[in-house]
Amino acid sequence: MPDIAWRRVFDVVLNPKPNSALDEAIAARMREQAPLIWLLGKVQSGKTSIVRAITGAEEAEVGVAFKPCTRASRIYEFPENLPVVRFLDTRGLGEVAYDPTEDLALVEGPAHVVVAVARAMDPQQEAILGVLREVRRRHPGWALVLVQTRLHDGYPDARDHPPYAELAAVPGLDDLRRALELQASQFRGLPGKGVLRAVAVDLTRPEDQFSDPIYGLDALLDALDEACSEGRVTLMHDLARAARGTRAARVHPHLLGYASAAGISDLVPVLGFVTVPTLQGKMLHSIAALYGVEWNRRTLKEFVASLGTGTALGIAVSFTARQLMKLIPVYGQIAGAAAAGASSAAVTYALGRAACYYLEQVRLGRRDPAGVASMYRGSLKKAYAELRRRGDGGLRSAMGKDAAP
C-alpha cells in the first residue's frame, strides 16, 4: 500500500493531466489562507511597482496576471495557481466615483492589510482619504500602510538617492520632507485605532539609473510584515529576497504554495490521500520546468533513490499511516488531521528543496546523492521545528529561512 503514494507522484510528474475541479478546490483553500494586500491609489501612483518589487515578476507579467474581480477592482495572486499572497488593486481612484462596498466584502474574510499608495509630491489625496474614512469607520482596527512613492520628484537636481537612513537629514530636501509630513498628517487624521505606518520608497526601473532601484523596499516589507497576521511575520521579506536571489531562491514561493496547499488539504479526512501525492507530483513537474530539466522515469527513480531507501519508504509508510489515523472517530479527525496536515506540509517542502538541489546538479552534469539526502533532512528538520514552535501559521516563516541565496 505505501507504494501507491509514490506511484501517484510519478504518474502526475510524467503524465500531468488537468483536473480543474480538484485544482480549483485546492486553490480556493489557499486563497482562504493567503494574506490579501488591498492597494488603493491614483493611476500611476506606483502600485504595480510595489507588486513587482515583492514578487520579482516583470511589470508586463504583473499587468497580464491581474484578473478583474469586482466592477472597479482586479486581483493578482502569487504564485498564480497556489497563492501565498494576493494583491487587490482598486483602479481609477480620483477619476470616477468609487463605492468600496464590493471590495470590502472581498477583504473582510481573509487576513489583510490596506495599503494606500501616493506620490510623495502630490498633496491631492482626497479620493483615497474618502475611501479610507469609510473603511476605517467600518473596521476601525484595520492596519493601514501609507506608501509614499517617487521621492525623486522632490529632489532639487539630478542627484542620486541619499542613504535611506539619512533621508530625513540630507540638506536640500526640505521641500520633499515637508511634502511627506503633510501627506502623512492627512492620513493620521483618519478615524479608527488601527496601526498606521508611513513608508517612503522609490521603486524605479534600471534605465532610470538610480543606484538603488528598490530604495526603501526593506522599510516597506517591515511595515507589511508587521501589518499582516501573526504567523506570517517574515513572508514579505522572504518573497522579496527570493525575487532577487538565485534560481533556487526564485523557486521558493512555488514551494511555499505547494507545501501550504498539501498541509491545508490534508486536514480533511480521505481528501489528503488523493491531493497530497498529486500536489507533490505537480510541484516536481513545475520545479523541473523552472530549471529547464525534464523528468523521466530514470531521473525520478534516481532522485527518490538519492533520498535513501529508508527515507523514501518512510515517507510513503508514514503518509499512509496518517491517512488511516484520520479515520478514527473524534481523535483522528482532530489531532490526527492536525498531525497529518503539518507532516504533509513539511515533507512536501523538504521534497521540493531536495528536488531543487538534484535538478541543479543534473543541469550542471553532476550527481550528488548525499547532497540531495542532506538537503531533504535539513529542510524537513527546520520545517518541523518551526511548526512546533508556532503552529501551522509559522510554516511559511520556517521555510523562508531555508531559501536564502
C-alpha positions, 0 to 999 in steps of 0.5 A: 500500500505505501507504494501507491503514494509514490506511484501517484507522484510519478504518474502526475510528474510524467503524465500531468493531466488537468483536473480543474475541479480538484485544482480549483478546490485546492486553490480556493483553500489557499486563497482562504489562507493567503494574506490579501494586500488591498492597494488603493491609489491614483493611476500611476501612483506606483502600485504595480511597482510595489507588486513587482518589487515583492514578487520579482515578476516583470511589470508586463507579467504583473499587468497580464496576471491581474484578473478583474474581480469586482466592477472597479477592482482586479486581483493578482495572486502569487504564485498564480495557481497556489497563492501565498499572497494576493494583491487587490488593486482598486483602479481609477481612484480620483477619476470616477466615483468609487463605492468600496462596498464590493471590495470590502466584502472581498477583504473582510474574510481573509487576513489583510492589510490596506495599503494606500499608495501616493506620490510623495509630491502630490498633496491631492489625496482626497479620493483615497482619504474618502475611501479610507474614512469609510473603511476605517469607520467600518473596521476601525482596527484595520492596519493601514500602510501609507506608501509614499512613492517617487521621492525623486520628484522632490529632489532639487537636481539630478542627484542620486538617492541619499542613504535611506537612513539619512533621508530625513537629514540630507540638506536640500530636501526640505521641500520633499520632507515637508511634502511627506509630513503633510501627506502623512498628517492627512492620513493620521487624521483618519478615524479608527485605532488601527496601526498606521505606518508611513513608508517612503520608497522609490521603486524605479526601473534600471534605465532610470539609473538610480543606484538603488532601484528598490530604495526603501523596499526593506522599510516597506516589507517591515511595515507589511510584515508587521501589518499582516497576521501573526504567523506570517511575520517574515513572508514579505521579506522572504518573497522579496529576497527570493525575487532577487536571489538565485534560481533556487531562491526564485523557486521558493514561493512555488514551494511555499504554495505547494507545501501550504496547499498539501498541509491545508488539504490534508486536514480533511479526512480521505481528501489528503490521500488523493491531493497530497501525492498529486500536489507533490507530483505537480510541484516536481513537474513545475520545479523541473520546468523552472530549471529547464530539466525534464523528468523521466522515469530514470531521473525520478527513480534516481532522485527518490533513490538519492533520498535513501531507501529508508527515507523514501519508504518512510515517507510513503509508510508514514503518509499512509499511516496518517491517512488511516489515523484520520479515520478514527472517530473524534481523535483522528479527525482532530489531532490526527488531521492536525498531525497529518496536515503539518507532516504533509506540509513539511515533507512536501517542502523538504521534497521540493528543496531536495528536488531543487538541489538534484535538478541543479546538479543534473543541469550542471552534469553532476550527481550528488546523492548525499547532497540531495539526502542532506538537503531533504533532512535539513529542510524537513528538520527546520520545517518541523521545528518551526511548526512546533514552535508556532503552529501551522501559521509559522510554516511559511516563516520556517521555510523562508529561512531555508531559501536564502541565496 
